[in-house]
């Protein structure tokens, strides 16, 4: 069962909380995310109050911590990746879920047999179809980190933390 609810607006950021349970009520996942409204033509953020958009927060007392920036690891490898058309969503940029596909395709095999414990992704700039990315990756025993920049500006960064399977 997936439950999701809005948090309190933070300037232009809309916090969203998630709680996923199995049919027995056992927690499988808790998460939070920030969402922004953007202008379809300019691709710049929009101030919700100027557009008359109000999303009342729901405070349940069960809110997970708000997202923080992914902790980086020193870059140990550089990989070039060309974004295929199949990675593009209806907004004309790389779909959020495809960052995970990309990470899982290039992460070390030593982490693949372990359980994902925590995932943190920061999206900073849109990635276009057919764009060639230079991905910097770093790994330690329990984590994988990946990021990319264009012209000195960060596009995204992602960190996946693992634990041994129980």
Number of C-alpha atoms within 10 A of each C-alpha: 12 11 10 15 16 19 22 14 18 9 10 16 18 18 19 22 21 17 18 16 14 11 8 7 9 10 12 11 13 18 18 21 20 17 12 16 15 14 11 10 6 8 11 11 13 16 16 18 10 7 8 8 10 9 12 11 14 14 12 8 6 10 19 14 11 13 15 11 12 18 13 17 16 12 14 11 11 14 12 11 13 12 19 13 14 10 20 18 14 7 9 13 16 22 17 13 10 15 18 15 11 15 19 15 11 13 18 14 10 9 21 12 11 15 14 16 14 14 15 18 22 18 15 12 14 14 20 17 17 14 13 14 17 15 21 19 24 19 21 13 10 16 22 23 26 28 24 19 16 13 6 7 10 14 17 20 23 22 25 23 19 19 15 11 9 5
